[in-house]
Amino acid sequence: MVRIMGIINVSPESFYKSSVRVRDEEIACTASSMEEQGASIIDVGAMSTAPYLDTVISVEEEISRLKHAVKVIRDSCSLAISVDTPRARAADAALSSGATIVNDISGLKYDPDMARVAREHSASLIVSAYSRGTVRGDAIAATLELLRESIGIALDAGVDENKVVVDPAIGFFREHGRHKFFTRLEGMTWFERDLAVIRRLRELKVLGREVCVSPSRKSFIGRVLALDRPEDRLYGSLAVEAVCIMNGADIVRTHSVRESMHVARMVEAIIHG
């Protein structure tokens, strides 16, 4: 059964402002609602890593935001808590506060201490396709190579191989970016790359890992539908999520838990009869 991961951002800088929760009561209410709506995991982020935004904050500020948010979420629901960060110190603080999953957009490649932190906390990992260099050529072949590298880093550090999930990093391959948390792309546009990955998502199954996808409200949907505002991209997001599930996604990370849950259950009913 496909699992739904609900997004709570405690970073006012996030690209989708409707996902931002800052006050304790907002965070608690959202976490509780996501549990009632059927989410299995809550993914909390304290620093936006959207490639086109200049949103990097200090690690101290990220830690402060995360520790507080994780505590509020932990006290508000019984769901597993994932922390969305590429920084080991921030992950360590969140795991010490009650998170059990690290969602690292850099695939353990930005911070050399991240895999060790995950192992020491016996945390599960979601590793995204990421390169410090420039990626060229076939979209899926490049994605597979980068994910194999991240899996290798995790296993070499002693992380339980059953705790490693892969993510193709939809939205994080760009020709240009404003920080270090994206992969530079040549030979095709970011838009073409994201569509190709979704079209061929099932090919990632060769890695023998669960696949997590996060297309919710992303820019490629705005490009296809000519919608500049993330607030207007719900229906496009749900269509993409349906295709991803049909193509083998195991976890859907979303801003819209209720709607994505309906999509997942309907697609599963069609596929499995």
N, C-alpha and C positions, 0 to 999 in steps of 0.2 A: 504494500500500500504506500502510495506517495505521501510523504510528510510535508507539512507546510511550516515554514519558518517565517514568523512575523518580524518585521523590522520596527525597532524603536530607536530613533536618533535623538540623542541629547545634545546634539551639535546644532546650534542655530544656523550654522553656515551651510547645512545640507542642501542639496540641489532641489529636493522636493519638500517644500516647507510644511506641507500637511503631515509629514511624518515626524516632525520635531515635537518632542515632549520635554519640557524643562522643569516645570513645577512637580513636586512629589505626587500630588493628587492626580495630575495628568498621566504621569508614568504608571502609577499604580492602577488607575482605571483602565488604561490601554492594555496593560499586561493581563489583567483579569478578563477583559473582554476578549482578547486573543485566545486565552485558554477556553473560554466558553464557546468560541467560534470554531474550535477544533485544531488550533495550532499545536504542534509538537515541540517547537523550539522558539525561543525569542532571541533574536540577534540584536544586540545593543551596540551602537556606534557612538563614539564621542568626538570623532574628527572626520569630516568629509574627505574622501579621497577621489572625488570626481575629477578626472584629468584636466578638465577645462576650467576648474575653479582654483583660485589661490586661497586655500583654506587650511593650510598646515598650521597647527598650533603647537605650543611647547608640550613636551612629554609630561611635564608636571601638571599642566592644565588637563590634558587628556586623562591622566591617572585620577585626578580629583573628580572629574565628571563620571568616569567609569565606576569607581568605587561606590560613589553615592547611588548611581542608577542601578547597579547590580543589587545592592542591598534592598532598594525599594522594590525591585522586580521580584527578588527572592521572597520578600515578605508578602507579596501580593498574589502569587500564583505558585503552582507546583511544577511548572514547565522547566525543561532544561534551558540553561542560559548560555548563549554563545556571545563571545566578545569579538567585534569586528575591528581589528587593529593589526598593523604590520610591526609594531614595536614590542619587544620582549618585556620591557619594564611595565608597560601598560597591561600587557597580557598577564604578567605575574600578579599584578595588583588585583585585576579582575578575578582571576582564578582563586586567589586567596580570599576574595570576598564572596565567592559562591558560584561563579561561572564554571562550566565544565567543558566548554568547547572554545577553541580558538579559530576564528575565521580570518585567515591571513591573505590579503589580496596580493601580497608579494610572493606567495608560495614558499615561505621560509628563507627567501633570498635577500631581503633587505636587512634584516637584523640577524646576525649569526648566532645569537643566543636564543632565538625563538624556539627552535626544536628542543633544546635542552629544557627550557621552561615548560614546554608541553609535556615532556617525558617526566619531569620531576613532579608535576601535578597529576600525572596519569590522565591528561586531557585528550579529548578527541580533537582532530584537526580537519579543517577544510582548507585545502591548498589550491590557490588559483594559478592559472598559467601566467607566468611573468618572466620577463628577461630584462637585465640591466642594459643589454645591447639592443640592436635593431633586428627585427624579425622580417624575413622575406620568404617568398615561396608559398606553397600550399597551406591554406589556413589550418586544416585539421592536422596535417603532418607536423607543423610547427607547434601547435597546441599540445599534441601528444608528447613531443620531445620535451617541452618545458615542464609538463606535468610529471613525466618520468623523472626528471631531475629533482623535482620537489619531493616526490615519493622517496627517492633515494636519500635525500637529506634527512627526511623524517626517520627512515629505517636505520640509517647509519647512526643516528642519535639515540636509538633505542626505543623509539615510539612504537607501540603495538601496531602491527600492520593492519589489524582489523579496525583501528580507530582513525584511518586516513580516508577522507572523502576528497574528490577532485571537483574543481569548478573551472569551466573554460574561460572565465573572466570576460563575460559579455560587457562591453562598454569601456574596457580598459586597454584596448589596443588602439592607438591614435598616432596620427602623423606628428602631432605636437601636443605638449602638455605643460602644466605649470608647476609640477613637482616631480618627485622621484617614483611615485607609486603607479606608474603606467608603463606599458610596453610600446616602444617606438616601432611603427609599422611602415614598411616600404613595399611597393609592388601592387598594393590594392588599398582602397580606402577603408577607414574604420567601419563604415556603413556596410560595405561588401563583406568584410571579414565577419561581422556579427551575424549577418544573414546566412553566410556559408556555414558557420559553426552550428547554428540552430538547425539548418537543413540536414547537416551530417552528424548531429549530436550522438547518434547511436554508435558511431565509430569509436567514441571514447570508451565504450564498454570493454574494449580490448585490454584496458588497464586493469580490469578485474576489481574496480572500485565503484562505490556508489557515486552518482553524479548529482551535484547541486547546481542549480541554475538561478540566476537573478536578473531577469530581463525587465523587471517591474519599472515602468515609467521612463525607461532609458531613451537616450537620444535617437537611436536608430528607429524607434517607433515614431518619434516626432518627425523624423526625416521622411519616412514612408507616408505618413498621414498628414504631413504639413501642419503639425501641431507644435508650436513653440513652447507651450506651457506644460510642464509635467502633470499638472492637475487635470489636463484634458486627455490623458493617454491611458485611462483605465481599460477601455474596451480593446485597444490595441495590445495592451499588456496581457489581458486574459486570453486573447487569441494566440499570442506567442507562447504563453504558458501551456495551453492545450497542445500545441505542436510539440513542445519540448517533452511533455509527458508521453505523448505518442511515440516520441523518438528515444525514450528510455530514461528520462530524468527521474531521479529518486527523491529529491528534495527540491522544493520550490521556495525560494526566498522572496517575500513579497511585502508590499506596503498595504495590501488589501486582503486580509486573511479570509474573511467570510466569502468573498467573491472567488478567490483562488481555490478555496476548499470546494466550492460547488463545481468549479471547472474540473478539479482533480477527480472527484467522485464520479462525475458524468463520463469523463474520458475512460476511467477504469471500468465503468459499467459497460461501455461500448467495447473496449478491448477484450475484457475477460468474460463477457456474456452474462 
